Amino acid sequence: MTRIFKTLSFLLVGSAILGAQPSNLTRDEVSVIKKKLVAIVDALGQPPKGYVKEDEDFSLPTDFSKVGNTSMYWPVHASAQVKFGGGADKIQKKTEKESEDYEKKMAEAQAKGNYEALGKLAQEMQKKMGEAQVKVIEAKKEPINVSISFNSNPGQTIDPDAVVFEKPGVLALKFKENEADEKIRIAVYFDPVSLKDTKQLSRVDLALPQEGIKSKTGVLNATIEFTGPSAEVEQWAKAIAANKVLAQIDKK
């Protein structure tokens, strides 16, 4: 009898644990979240002069969880990482491909005994490679990394001297990253509720509701962080389309 009771207890506890496990989001639900991230990447606008997008990576949710036995959901987390640079790697790869093409043509000319063509190709190759090397050097820039996150809860004291800009629902703060090379980080917080009146706040607290939300894919706040050279990063952060970012946030 004791063994049966223990077995039943184990099954009941096991069932309760399984009931609390997260369930999978559908592909369409994940698409809803990714589209919002992509919309915010677009809202960044054009990068500073001389910069191009070099890399982009999305971290998307696959599961959702309910709040206890209610019909409400815990907000899911999602993020995107985007790197901008001068495009030196792209130019270098293109140069290497051109070099291989020239070497192939030169080998063919040599095989045919066409030394006039061989000399011409060698001169062209030397000129092209020299020009390309200059472009690679010019394209080497201090990278700018942009991080976008949904439904995070950053807690940050607001230093009045660190405020870059603010408007209803939006607050941007500047942080020194490296004294030596003037590298900075600017965090731009978006929350129509928590940041409704930023002038009244001494701290950023994008708290998420403990009772949960009605939608599996709901986005209640967003944070964009720029890290890179001071002048470029600050100018770019001020130019983002804040209203387009706020448009991706759902009502609480």
N, C-alpha and C positions, 0 to 999 in steps of 0.2 A: 504493500500500500504506500509506504514511504517512497519507494522507487518510482511508482506511478505519479505521485504528487510532484516529485522533483522533475520528472519528464514533462509533465503538463506545465509546470512553472517555467521550464526552459523554453518550451514552445511559445508560451505567451510573451515572454521577454523578447525572444527572437523575432516574433511577429511585430512587436512594438518598434524594435530597432529597424526592421525592414520598412515599416511604414514611414519612418522618419528619413529614409534614404532619399537622395535627390533623384528626380526623373529626368529623362533626356528631353531637351528642346528639339523641336522639329527643325528641318533645314530652313523652312520659310521663316520661322521665328528668329533663327540666327541671322538670316538675311536682313530682317528688320533692324537689328542692332548694327550690323556692318554698314548698312546704308547710312545710318546716323553718323558713324565714325567717318565714312567717306565724305559726307556732307560737311563735316567740320574740317577735314583736311582741305577741302575746296574753299572753305571760308577763310583759310589762312591767306589766300590770295597769292600773288607772285612773291617769291623769295627775294632777298636783297640782290642788287646788281652783281652779276658774276657768279651767282649760286644756281645750282640745279639740283633736282631731287636725285639722290644717289641710291637710296634704299628705303623700303617701306615694309613694315611687318605688323600684322594684326593679331591680337590675342583675343579670341572670341570665346564666349561661354558655350558650354555644351549641355549643362544641366540646370535645373531649377529646383527650388525647394519651397514647400508650403510652410506657413507659420503655424506650427502645432497642427491641430485638427480643424483650423479655419479654412476659409476659401481665399485667404490672402497669401501673397508670395513675398519671399525675401528678394530684394533687388539684386539682379545679377551684375557682375563686374565685367568690363570689357575695356580694351585699350589698344592704342596704335602707337608705333614708334616710327618716326620718319627722319631720315638723315639727309641733310643738304650739304653740298660741297661745291668745289669749282669744276668738278667733272674730270679731274686728272686721270682717274682710273679708266674712264671710258675712252679718253684720248689715247692713253697708253695702249689699250687693247686694239684700238683701230690702227695705231702705228705698227704694232707687232704683226697685224694681219697684212698691212701694206708691204712690210719688210719681207714677209714670207712670199708674197706674190712676186716681188721684184727678184728675189733669189731664184724662184722657179723659172722666171723668164730669162734670167741670166744663165742659168744652167742649160736651158734649151738653146740659147744663142751660142754658148760655148760648144755644145754637142754638134751643132751644125757648122762650127768653124767660122761663125759670123762675128769676128772680133770687133768690127766697127759698131754693130748693134750692142755688143757686150759692153764696150766702153761708154756708149751713150746711156745705157741702162744704169751703169755704175754711178755716173755723174748725177742722173736724175734721182737715184736712190739716196745718194749722199745729201743732196739738197733737201729732199722731202723729209728725211730723217732729222736733219738739222732744224728745219722749221717746226717739225712736230715736237722736238725736245724743248724748244722755246715755249710752245703752247702748254706743254705739260708743266713746266716750271711756273708759268703764269697762272695755271689752273689750280695750283696747290694752295688751298685756303684752309684756315682754321674751320673745322666743320661746325654746323649748327644742328643740334639735335632737338627734335620736337616730340614731346610725349603727350598723348591725349588719353584721358581716362574717364570712365563713366562710373557713377555711383560709388565714389570713394568718400572717405570722411576725413579729410586733412584738418588737423588742428594747428592753427598758426596765429601767433600773436601779431597784431598789426602795428608795425613801427610806422608812425606818421611820415617819417622821412623816406620810407621804402615804397610808398604808394606811387605807382607809375600813372595809373588812371583809374577812374571808377565811374559807374553809372548804375541806375537801378538794376539789380540782378547780376552785376559784374564788378569784380575787384581784381586789380593787377598789382602784384608786389615784386620788388626787385631784391635779389640776394647776391652778394659777392661770392664768386666761386673760387677765384684765384687772383691773388694780389699781383703776382708777377706778370701775367699776360692779360690782365683786365678782362678775364672771362667772367660772365655773369649768368645768373639764372633768373628768368622772370616767370612767375606762376600767375596765370590768369584763371580766376575762379568764376564759375557761372552757376547761379542758383537763384531763380526768381523769388523764392520764399525766404531762405536764410539770408540772402544779400539784398533784400528789398530796399533797405535804407542803410547803406554802408557807412554813412556819416555817424550813425549811432553805435557802431561796432568797434570794439577794441581787440577782437579776435575773430578769425575765420573758423566757423564750425558748421560744416555742411552735414549736419546730423541726419541720418536716415530714420524714418518712422519705425518705431519698435513694433507697431501693429502690422507692419508689412504694407504691400501695395496691391492694387487690384489686377495689374497686368504682369505677366511673366517677363515681358520685354521692356518694362517701364524704365525710363531714364529720368532721374530726379536732379542730377547735377553733373557738371562736366568740369574738368580741369585741364588746361593746356599749359605745358611747361616748355619754355625755350631756353636752351643752354648754348652759349657760344660767345663770340666777340661782342663786347659791350655796345658799341655804336650800332652795329647791324641788328642785334637782337632786340634792343629797345625800340628802334624805329619800326621794326617789323611787327612787334607785339602791339604797338599802338595802331597799326593799320589793319588788323584783322577785322572781319565783318562780324562784330559781336552779336548783332541781331540774328544773323544766320545761325550762329551757335545756339543762342537762346531758343530758336525755333525747333531745335532737336530735343528740347527738354519737355517732358510730359508734366501735366498738372498733378500736384500731390493730392 
